């Protein structure tokens, strides 16, 4: 099988909504492994990356410099190497090369945001560091750059603009994005910068009732809180002119605490991560980023406490079902010409509802997708395909399977309701194909 970059350089599509390798559409399906470089050996990294490749992921988000020695010690667990040394970056290069061998992009953060906010990286030294990482990875065809790292751009525009310009100058063939603070978007600070190729928002880990928790990660009053409605961030980013592709770079992770901080709160589950994925992709995002609590921190020892209520090691968590189900979404999108599709809420004749009752619609010249999280009845308009043969299926986001529903040929509209599962989750996708 050809690797994505063998079709051509990764670039923004002509409609400024998606990514392509040459003329080949590219679906961003990322996993979050922030501490892969610092916590995994090369053997462990290879095992993890193969698992993700086999599940259909196309991108891995990871950090090169997470902390600086002297501020917080952060080293490769197996070998106790200084993470600012050449030996450490040789280790990182080998992991990037493993990903290249098996066909995965690495979305690399040169540093986590805390390395900027604590004053370790500044406008005075950022050019030197970015020149170093750019030259080290410039020949790797599978590198995408992500600046930021859970940090607002406000107050740090000078650092990140200088960093972006260095990366653009020294690695002009690589795309550059920015991973922002929770419930914000790169578009808020850098949308009009020439170095920013696509936007990324972080819808975050809070539920509808957690607008303010009195915690360090509360949002400023000026930052709109959308709760779990991550599709609203897609709309907000696409309201910017000129348009740039956008993606949810950090939605609620599988098996992380709702709100992160209180052990009494429930965990986000696989049906939640599916909802975030279908809501954002059907709203027109260029793909989606998945995360698992143990994997994002590469938690390796269940006898030791981790962050955010983690209960499993990353070795166990690679088998969590939510990650497998992300690949089903990618396969569904790639079964049609999705890059010429668009959100299609206007085709919902039964009226849009709020929160979990929402029905998300996405349609193109010869297809209609409609996602219902609760499996409630809804009515869709079929007149855009009047005079064509129409067949319909129920697509199961849990299994990736399809079940033939009916021939809708000659119908102007149809009301549908999926059969309820005997489980807590009851999300389905109506698939209509026109011939």
N, C-alpha and C positions, 0 to 999 in steps of 0.2 A: 504493500500500500504506500502511495506517495505521501510524503510529509507535506504539511500545508505550505511551507515556504518554497517547496519545489514547483508550485504553481505560479509563483511570483511573490514580490514583496508584499507584506501586509500593509494595506492602505485603506483610507476612508472611501466608501462608495460614492458614486456621483450624486446620489440623493442625500448625502450627508447624514444618513441614519444608521449605516451598518459598516462592517469591515469586510474586505475581500483580499484574497491572495491572487494577484492578477485578475482574471475574470471569475475566479472561483469564490463563491460566498463563504465567509468564515463566521461560524457561530461561536461567540465568546461563552464558553462554559468553564468557569474557573472554580478551583478549590482554593481554600484559604489555609496555607501552611506557613504562617508568619515566621515561625522559629525553625523551619526545616534546616537552614544552614547551620545554626548554632547548636541544635539539639540532636541532630541525626548524624550517624556515621554514613559513609558513602554506600555501604551495603544496605543499611536501613532505608536510605533515600531511594535507592533503586527499587526496593520492594514496594515502597509507598507509591512511587511514580508509575510503576507498571500497573498497580491496582487502579490508580486514577485513570490512566490511559484506557484500560480495559472497560471502565465504566462510562467512557465517552467524554471525559473531561478534555479540554483543549488548552487550558491555561492553568498555571499554578502561581498563586500570589505569595511571595516570600520576601523577607527582609535580609539585606546584607549586614547592616550595622544597626543592631537593636539597642545596645547601650554602649557606653564608652568606659573602659577600665578606669577606675578611680572615681567614677560616679556610681555605677553598679557593675560588678563583675559579670561578664557574660561571655562564656567560652564554649567551645565544642566539648560536650559532655565526655565523649570517649577519650579524647586526647589532651584536654586541658590546654588548648591553644589560644593565645591572645587573639581576639577577634579584630584587631587592627593590624595584625602582622601579615607579611606576604604568605606565610604558611597557611593562615586561615583563608585568605582569598584564593590560594591555590585549591583548597578544599571546596570553596564555593564554585570555582570554575569547573571542577570535576563533576559536581552535581548538575550544573547547567549543561555540561556535555552529555551526561546520562539522559537528561530530559530531551536533548537534541537527538540522541540516538533512537529514542522511542517515539519521537514526533510530537513532543509537547512544547508549547511556549512557556517561558518563565517570565512572569510580570514581576520584575525586581524593583524593590524599594531600596535606593541607595542607603537610606537611613530611616529609622522610625522617627516620628515627629518629635518625640521627647528629646532626641539628640539635638534638635534645633531649639526647642523651648527651654532646655536647660543651659543653653549658651555654648555647647560644645562645637556646634557648627554655626558659623556666622557669615555675614557678607564678606568678612576678611579672609576666611579660609575655605569657603564653599567651592570656589572655583578650582582650587588645588585638589580637593577631594573628588569632585565630579570629573575632573580631567583624568584622575587615576582610574576611577571605575569605568568611565567611558572607553578609555584605551584598553582596559583589560577585557571588556566584553564586546568590543566593537565588531569582532569577527564572528561572533555567535549569531547565527541566523534566527535563533528562537528566543531572542530577548526583546521584551517590551518594558519600557520604563514607567514606573509609578513614583512620582514625588509624593511628599506629604507623609502620611502614616498616622491616621487618627488625630489630625491637628487642623485647626482653623488656619486659613491663609491669612486672615486679618492680623496685622502686626508683623508678619513674616514675609510679606510680598517681595521685599528686596532679596532675601535669601533664595526663595524659590524661583523667582524670575531669573536670577543669575544662574541658578542650577539648570533650569530649563533651557536657557540659551546655550550653555556649554554643551549639554547633551544634544541639542539640535545641531550645533556646529560640528561636533566630533562624531556623532552617529546619526547622520541625516536619513538613513534608511530605516530607523527604528521609531515606532510610535511612542508617544509620551502622554501619560495621563497623570492624575493627581488623586490620591486616596484621602478623603477629608474626614473631619470630625463627625461624630454621630448626628444624624438628622440634618446634615448640611450637604452641599454639593460643591465640587470644584468650580462650577459655573458662577458661584457667588463672588469669586475673587479673580479667576484666571480665564474666563470664557473668551475674552478678546485677545489673549496673548497668542502670538504666532506659534509658540512652542507647544501649546496644548492641542493635541489632535482629537481627543474625545473627553467627554465629561464622565465623572464617576460620582455617584452619591452614596451615602451610607444611611440606609433607612434605619439601621440600628436594632436594638434588642428590647425595646420597650413596647408594652401593650397599650391599648387605647386609653387606659386609665392611669398611665404613668408619665404624664407630661412633666411633672416636677417631683423629684425624689429627694431633694436636698443633698444630692451627691455631687461628686466632682464632675460628672459628665452631664449635668443639667445643661440645657440650652439657654442662650440669651433670649431676652424677650423679643428681640428683633427677628429671631429665627422661627419660622412657622413650624408648629408641631402637627404632623399628619397622622400620628399614631401608627397603626399597622397598614395604613393605606399607602404602601410604597409606590403604587402606580401614579400617585399625585406628583412624586418627584420627577418621574418621566415627563409628565406634562409641563412641569415648571421649567425643566431644562430645555425642552423643545420650544418653549415660548421665547427663548433667547434668539437673537439675530446676530450673525447668521447661525443656522442650526449646526450642531455637532452631535455625533453619536453619543449616547449615554448608556450607563449600565449601573445596576445596584451592586456596588462593590463590597457591601457588607450588610446583608439583611440578618435577621435573627438566626443564629446558628442552631443546628440540631443539638438538643440536649444541653443547652445553656440556660441559666436561670432567666426568667422573664424579669427584665430590669437589671440583671447582673449581680446585684449586691445583697439581696436578702434570701437566705437559705430557706425561708418559709414559703417563698414563691414557687409556682410550678415551673417545669422545664418546657421550653419550646420543643415540639415534636416534629416528626417527619411530615405530618399533614400540614403543619404550619409552614415549613420550608417549601413545600410544594405550592402552597397558596401564594407565597411571596414570588416564587419563580413564575408561575403562570400569570399572575396579575401584572408583573412588570414587563414580561416578554410580550404578552398580548396588548400591552399599551404602546409597544413599539420600541422597546429598548433593544440594544444590539446583542443581547444575550443575558447572562445572569451569573452571579457568583454565589456559590454554596459555601457553607462553613459548618464545621463540627467543633464543639467546645474543646474536646481533647486534642484534635488534630491542629487547630489553629495555634495552640501553645505547645504542640508535640509533647504532651504529657506522657512520661515514660515509666513512672513508678507509682503504682496504685497505693503504696504504703505511705507516700508523701503527699501532703496537701497541694492541690493546684489552685487555679483561679476559677471563680464564678461557679463554684459547686461542682467541679468536674468529678466524675465518678469512675471513668474508664481510662485506660491508656490509649494512646493513639493507635497501637497495634490492634486492639480490639475494635476501635471506633471506625477503622477503615471499612468495616463490614456493616455499619449501620445502614439501614435500608434507605434513608433519605438520599444518600449519595448515589445509590443505584438508580433511584427514581429520577434524578436529574438527567441522566442519559436518555430516558424515555421522552422527555421534553425536547431535547435536541433532535432526536430521531423524528419526532412529529413535525417539527419546524422544517427539517431538511427534506421531508416528504413532499413539500410544496415549494413554490417560488416565493418564499417568505419575504425576501428583500424587496419585493414589489407589492407586498401587502401593507395593510394599515389598520389601526384600531377602527372598529366599526360599531360603536355603541348605537349609532343611528338605526341599526337594523334590529334593535331590541324593541319589539312592539309592546311587550308587557310592562314596560317602564323600568327604569333603573332604580335599584334599592341601595341602601347604605351598608357599609361594613361587611360582615360575613355574608350578607344576602346579595352582594354584588354579583352580576354576571358580566364577565369580560369577553368581548368579541374582537376577533381579528379576522380580516377577510382579504382575499385577492381576486384576481380575474376568474379563477376556477375553484375556489375553496372558501369555506367559512369554518372557523373554529369558535366555539363558545364554551367558556369555562364556568362551571357553577361549583362553588365550594361546599354548599350545603345540600346539593342535589334537589333543589326546589324546582317546580315547573316554571317554564318561561316560554315566550313566543317570539319567533324570529321572522323577519321579512325575507322572502326568497325572490322578490321581483328583480333584483339585479341579474339574476341568472334565468330570467323568463325565456322559455323556448328551448332550453337546454335540458339534457338528461341529468337528473340529480339523484344521487344515492347518499345515504346517511349511515353513520356508525356511532356507537358510543365508544370513546377511547378511555381506557382506565389508567389514570396516572399512577396508580399503585403498582400495576403489573406491566404496563406498557402494551397491553393487549387491546384488540378491537373486537367489537361485537356488532354485527350488521343489524341495523335498525329498520330501515324502510326505503322505498323508492318515493322520493318527493317530487318527481317530475310532474309538471303541470300545476303545482301548488304555488299560490302567491305568498302564503305564510303557513307556519305550522307551530303548534304548541307541543312541547316535549317535556318529559320528566323521567329521569333515570331511575332504575330499580335501586332501592336502598340496599346498601351493604349491611351486614349484621355486625358492624363494628362502629367505633366512634366517628371514623372519618367517612365522608360520603361525597367526595369531590369527583367530578366527571367532566369530560370534554365532548361536546357534540361536534362531530366532524361531518361536513357536507362537501361532497366533491361534485363538480360540474363537468360534463363532457360535451 
